[in-house]
Amino acid sequence: MTVHILAIDDSRTIRSLLKMALEKAGFTVTTAVDGVEGVDKFKQMQADLVITDVNMPNKDGFGVIADIRNSTENRAVPVLVLTTENGTALKERARLAGATGWIVKPFDDVALVAVIKRLTGS
């Protein structure tokens, strides 16, 4: 069975890079342009893992994490934060919100795939 990843980022370039890298590794990828669309898509699918940016219009990554963790279904799904931010306070805030991990952009394809495989058991 293929691992299905939901990637949420307001940058078209990052969404494209994620989609290419992750599909090349054999994952199925659904993308969303902001937190609102991401949460809507999350509710409609059975994601095995979510990758979210922090700084996005309409709903930021912290809102995405909160909505996922407060949902009635699939609330334990791993959530990786992928962002240019690297501050300790933001990492702690994400961890307390329920993020599984933190990856700084630009990301390394091989390292990201390894983390996803570890978190999804694939």
PEPE-V365316 format. One record per residue. RES is the residue in one small letter. PSI is psi in radians with two decimals (NA if undefined). Layout:
BEGIN
RES/PSI
RES/PSI
END
This chain:
BEGIN
m/2.41
t/2.44
v/2.27
h/2.13
i/2.36
l/2.06
a/2.10
i/2.04
d/2.42
d/-0.16
s/2.07
r/-0.66
t/-0.82
i/-0.75
r/-0.76
s/-0.76
l/-0.76
l/-0.85
k/-0.82
m/-0.86
a/-0.75
l/-0.64
e/-0.65
k/-0.58
a/-0.02
g/0.11
f/2.72
t/2.34
v/2.26
t/2.39
t/2.76
a/2.57
v/-0.26
d/3.09
g/-0.61
v/-0.88
e/-0.66
g/-0.82
v/-0.70
d/-0.81
k/-0.66
f/-0.72
k/-0.41
q/-0.13
m/3.01
q/1.43
a/2.45
d/-0.33
l/2.53
v/2.37
i/2.22
t/2.49
d/2.89
v/-0.97
n/1.81
m/2.69
p/2.81
n/-0.79
k/2.17
d/3.10
g/-0.57
f/-0.67
g/-0.66
v/-0.86
i/-0.78
a/-0.78
d/-0.71
i/-0.83
r/-0.42
n/0.00
s/2.88
t/-0.37
e/2.48
n/0.52
r/-0.28
a/0.11
v/2.43
p/2.40
v/2.05
l/2.33
v/2.18
l/1.93
t/2.87
t/-0.27
e/2.56
n/0.26
g/2.49
t/-0.72
a/-0.71
l/-0.69
k/-0.75
e/-0.72
r/-0.73
a/-0.74
r/-0.79
l/-0.54
a/-0.37
g/0.21
a/2.51
t/-0.59
g/2.99
w/2.18
i/2.32
v/2.36
k/2.57
p/2.53
f/2.68
d/2.11
d/-0.84
v/-0.77
a/-0.73
l/-0.79
v/-0.70
a/-0.74
v/-0.78
i/-0.76
k/-0.70
r/-0.77
l/-0.50
t/-0.12
g/0.42
s/NA
END
